């Protein structure tokens, strides 16, 4: 069998653990160092639009980058307390309600892929939440301090630019989510 010359020779080297934490493990395979989440199911990003055509964004402080961010609602699949019964759809419903105070009638898969293929094994699952209904205030769980933004779909780009101008870090994945709104 001929090996694809683009695949490094050490790609099949044994994987070693450099450090294991509670949530992440730093590993090495050949010359590559990468991070693996200790929950192998990945994460979900929820593309959600309210009945009055407002896109749901969340604002929160992210310690690793020391910045307030604007993101789409998202969360881990198999998060603490949900490891045995969590799927992409149930995680999406849980995170949507927890973070934004909205629930949905249906979850539709849009796309799955790596969050950072050169650094992490984590897979991201984009979904569209349909049939939204307001059921609470959102804001996250006891460990989070999330601010919910409901932005008219037609003004989302300008609003994000304005938030960048105010010093917010804008998660680039949300632009993929906005693309899915128009093309999926």
C-alpha positions as MATLAB code, in Angstrom:
seq = 'XXXXXXXXXXXXXXXXXXXXXXXXXXXXXXXXXXXXXXXXXXXXXXXXXXXXXXXXXXXXXXXXXXXXXXXXXXXXXXXXXXXXXXXXXXXXXXXXXXXXXXXXXXXXXXXXXXXXXXXXXXXXXXXXXXXXXXXXXXXXXXXXXXXXXXXXXXXXXXXXXXXXXXXXXXXXXXXXXXXXXXXX';
ca = [
       0.000    0.000    0.000;
       1.353    3.430   -0.958;
       1.401    6.011    1.817;
       0.125    9.499    0.996;
       3.272   11.669    1.019;
       1.396   14.482    2.797;
       1.000   12.351    5.928;
       4.019   12.789    8.226;
       6.108    9.689    8.871;
       5.526   10.011   12.638;
       1.706   10.328   12.308;
       1.298    6.736   13.511;
       3.800    7.056   16.366;
       2.572    5.996   19.803;
       0.725    8.685   21.746;
       2.208    9.734   25.057;
       0.606   11.748   27.845;
       2.556   14.874   28.811;
       0.036   16.067   31.417;
      -3.452   14.983   32.446;
      -5.785   17.516   34.030;
      -9.400   17.265   35.138;
     -10.843   18.486   31.813;
      -7.944   18.320   29.327;
      -4.990   16.044   28.583;
      -1.866   17.293   26.827;
      -0.532   14.565   24.540;
       2.337   14.022   22.133;
       2.434   11.899   18.991;
       5.757   12.034   17.192;
       6.732   15.709   17.108;
       3.129   16.911   17.538;
       1.753   18.129   20.863;
      -2.009   18.479   21.126;
      -4.853   18.697   23.608;
      -7.583   16.135   24.062;
     -10.786   16.870   25.969;
     -11.456   14.277   28.636;
     -15.062   14.110   27.419;
     -14.695   12.550   23.976;
     -18.073   13.657   22.658;
     -17.075   17.210   21.706;
     -19.102   20.390   21.815;
     -22.219   21.840   20.235;
     -22.789   25.336   18.815;
     -26.410   26.403   18.550;
     -27.573   28.650   15.712;
     -30.819   30.094   17.071;
     -33.187   32.752   15.769;
     -36.193   33.935   17.780;
     -39.702   34.075   16.258;
     -39.183   37.821   15.668;
     -36.007   37.118   13.587;
     -33.403   37.966   16.222;
     -30.153   35.973   16.370;
     -29.165   34.813   19.855;
     -25.620   35.642   20.946;
     -24.057   35.237   24.369;
     -21.461   37.399   26.058;
     -19.121   36.017   28.692;
     -15.623   36.408   30.074;
     -13.174   33.743   28.882;
     -10.237   33.227   31.252;
      -7.772   31.685   28.723;
      -7.847   34.815   26.530;
      -8.606   37.262   29.381;
     -11.391   38.895   27.436;
     -15.124   39.306   27.180;
     -16.345   37.386   24.135;
     -19.379   37.309   21.907;
     -20.324   33.759   20.878;
     -23.296   31.711   19.830;
     -24.787   29.571   22.608;
     -22.615   26.483   23.006;
     -21.533   23.781   25.396;
     -19.946   20.427   25.943;
     -21.677   17.198   25.011;
     -21.483   14.893   28.014;
     -20.853   17.823   30.342;
     -20.709   17.224   34.102;
     -23.810   15.335   35.195;
     -24.815   14.426   31.645;
     -22.071   12.020   30.564;
     -24.260    8.928   30.259;
     -27.311   10.305   28.464;
     -26.110   13.252   26.430;
     -26.356   13.498   22.652;
     -25.756   16.448   20.346;
     -29.487   17.286   20.392;
     -29.970   16.995   24.158;
     -26.806   19.001   24.828;
     -28.020   21.678   22.386;
     -31.420   21.947   24.089;
     -29.839   22.030   27.564;
     -27.229   24.670   26.672;
     -29.695   26.835   24.718;
     -32.069   27.028   27.679;
     -29.336   27.342   30.313;
     -27.467   30.117   28.511;
     -30.282   32.063   26.804;
     -33.576   31.175   28.497;
     -34.992   29.877   25.199;
     -36.022   26.305   24.389;
     -36.697   24.798   20.984;
     -39.069   22.321   19.386;
     -36.452   20.796   17.088;
     -32.680   20.512   16.664;
     -31.320   20.057   13.134;
     -27.676   19.056   12.510;
     -25.808   21.467   10.204;
     -22.131   20.487   10.188;
     -19.456   18.776   12.297;
     -15.719   19.348   12.223;
     -12.620   20.023   14.318;
     -12.491   23.112   16.525;
      -8.746   23.539   15.960;
      -7.331   20.665   13.907;
      -3.705   21.532   14.623;
      -4.130   21.784   18.384;
      -7.054   19.701   19.611;
      -8.991   16.487   19.017;
     -12.254   18.277   19.916;
     -15.063   18.043   17.385;
     -17.619   20.855   17.066;
     -21.199   20.124   16.046;
     -23.196   23.037   14.586;
     -26.964   22.674   14.955;
     -29.945   24.855   14.138;
     -32.533   25.266   16.879;
     -36.031   25.631   15.414;
     -39.360   26.529   16.982;
     -37.913   28.726   19.726;
     -39.972   29.609   22.802;
     -38.885   31.828   25.725;
     -38.994   29.897   29.026;
     -36.585   31.711   31.354;
     -33.956   34.391   31.769;
     -30.850   32.416   30.783;
     -27.497   33.597   32.054;
     -25.829   30.199   32.446;
     -25.364   27.955   35.441;
     -23.942   28.871   38.862;
     -20.382   28.981   37.464;
     -21.228   31.314   34.565;
     -22.169   34.964   34.159;
     -23.666   35.102   30.682;
     -25.360   38.114   29.100;
     -27.833   37.288   26.319;
     -28.051   39.476   23.220;
     -30.966   39.225   20.801;
     -29.841   40.989   17.624;
     -32.008   41.532   14.528;
     -30.675   39.157   11.877;
     -30.184   41.937    9.313;
     -28.111   43.968   11.788;
     -25.915   41.133   13.114;
     -22.817   42.021   11.059;
     -22.858   45.702   12.019;
     -23.561   44.832   15.659;
     -20.601   42.437   15.762;
     -18.344   45.096   14.241;
     -19.527   47.558   16.879;
     -18.814   45.039   19.651;
     -15.304   44.523   18.239;
     -14.852   48.296   18.392;
     -15.833   48.177   22.067;
     -13.035   45.664   22.751;
     -14.960   42.382   22.701;
     -13.364   39.268   21.246;
     -15.669   37.833   18.596;
     -15.610   34.032   18.245;
     -14.936   33.385   14.532;
     -17.150   30.268   14.637;
     -20.214   32.464   14.934;
     -19.609   33.712   11.386;
     -19.945   30.104   10.231;
     -23.205   29.967   12.189;
     -24.459   33.107   10.432;
     -23.483   31.584    7.072;
     -25.512   28.465    7.937;
     -28.551   30.677    8.594;
     -28.494   31.800    4.996;
     -27.265   28.636    3.249;
     -28.303   25.491    5.122;
];
